[in-house]
Amino acid sequence: MQLVNFLYVATVTRLSELRREAERGDSPVPTAVIIAGLVTAGIAVTLLVKEKAEGWINAIPSK
């Protein structure tokens, strides 16, 4: 019976500690979504710069 009481008290104590520590950090999902958005924006900017540079180079008259 002492073991059961000990396990009960230990479980209740641990659960109360977990409830008290509500801030446990951010989920990795929003971070992954932000990273994917930044990668997409980076690719779009790179393609835009590449197209502008090619247009500028093609506008140079050849001799």
N, C-alpha and C positions, 0 to 999 in steps of 0.2 A: 504494500500500500504506500510505503514511503517513496518508492520509485515512481509510482503514478502521480503522486502529489508533486514530486520534484519536476517531472516532465511537464505537468500542467502549469506550474509556476514559471518554468523556463520558457514555455511556449507563449504564455500570456505576456511575460516581460519582453520577449523578443518582438512580438506583434505590436506592443505599445511603443517600442523604440522605432520600429519601422514606420508607424503612423506619425510619430513626432518628426522624423526626417522626411518631410514632404518633398523638399527640393532635391531631386536626385539627378539633375542634369537634363539635357535636351535629348529627345529621341534622335537616332541617326537618320531617320527618314527625311525630315525637313532639310537636314544638312546635305543629303544626297540629292534632293530636288534642287537646292540652291546651286550645288556644284554642276549638275546637269544643265541648268539654265545658264550659268556662266560659260560653260563649254560651248553651248549653242550660240550664245552671243559672240564669243570669241571667233568661232568659225564664220559667222555672218560678217563680222568686221574684217576678217582676213580676206574673205572672198570679195568684199566690196573694195578694199584697198587694192587687191590684185587686179580687179577689173579696171579701176581708175588708172592704175599705173600702166597697164597694157594699152589703154586708150590714149594716154599721154605719150607713150613711146611710139605708137603707130601714127600719131599726128606729126611726128618729126619728119620733115621732108628728107628724102634720100638724095644723094648727089648723082 
